[in-house]
Amino acid sequence: MQGVLTGFAVIAVVIGIGYLLGRRGHLGKDGRTVLTGLAFNVATPALLFTTLARADLTVIFSPRLLVTAAGTATAAAVFVVVGLLRGWGAGPVTIGALCSSYVNAGNLGIPIAVYVLGDASLVAPVLLFQQIVVTPLALTILDLTRPGEPRPLRQRVITPFRNPMAIGSLSGVTVAAVGWTVPQPALEPLTLIGNMSVPAVLLAFGMSLRGSGVPARGENRSAIILSAFLKTTVQPLVALGIGAGVLHLRGAALLDVAVTSALPAAQNLYTYASQYRVAERLARESILLSTVVSVPVLITIAALLG
């Protein structure tokens, strides 16, 4: 339980600093845009590369991957179906599906894994699955559905390989797969740049809260509530059901999949929405709401299964 509270406290402090920066205007009117661009185009791709280049890819094929994939697919699919039936549009539906299923495995999942589960590597299957499969797929959809003239077939085909996030992820996986060790002089600058990713994302998210009211009170209320409900309730229930009922996980193994699935939506989803200028309010308020709601959910799971 201490790990849950510690992880949330760290995130809350940094977001609060970002809010104060935005309120006082210390970074100027374009400060949030600059931080978002820095995170999306430079820092996060560097972080993904350095993380995945040193990852043990065998963890992808563990039973935890089945639980992660099933929970992610279920929560995202429900939002997509509802969104399409209600005509919310491809961009908002994509962002909402991410907010419904994409867990904060990095800046929140790692400290919680350390303090609650006792092993930071336990979030690796979730992190790898999201960065190798979910992120490239979602960003490709956002790229292809951008307003404007229809793009030539060749440009559509190579779209996934032009996105900075996808490039960082796929490059890191390639390095890990071939067993190549990146020379230290080349790795250290990338590591230093990558270390800016989480603070930049959290500060930009905090700055975006300036002037915003209580979440889920505007025109996107239904989408925000649905995505937060799917993220904090449906996804962990699916993980528990499959983990205990199908894979027969017990004890620490079941606690692991339940905790990682109950993590709130990742703050970097707001970076995606902001970068593509689509459903920014939906992303911001859904992340905020799921983060608040996930606190009692995670504490309950830790108390019952820990």
Secondary structure, DSSP 4 states (H G I P E B T S, - for coil): -HHHHHHHHHHHHHHHHHHHHHHHTTT-TTHHHHHHHHIIIIIHHHHHHHHHHT--GGGGGSHHHHHHHHHHHHHHHHHHHHHHHTT--HHHHHHHHHHHH-B-TTTTHHHHIIIIIS-GGGGHHHHHHIIIIIHHHHHHHHHHTSSSSPPPHHHHHHGGGTSHHHHHHHHHHHHHHHTPPPPHHHHHHHHHHHTTHHHHHHHHHHHHTTT--SSS-STTHHHHHHHHHIIIIIHHHHHHIIIIIIS---HHHHHHHHHHHHSPBPTHHHHHHHHHTSSHHHHHHHHHHHHHHHHHHHHHHHHHH-
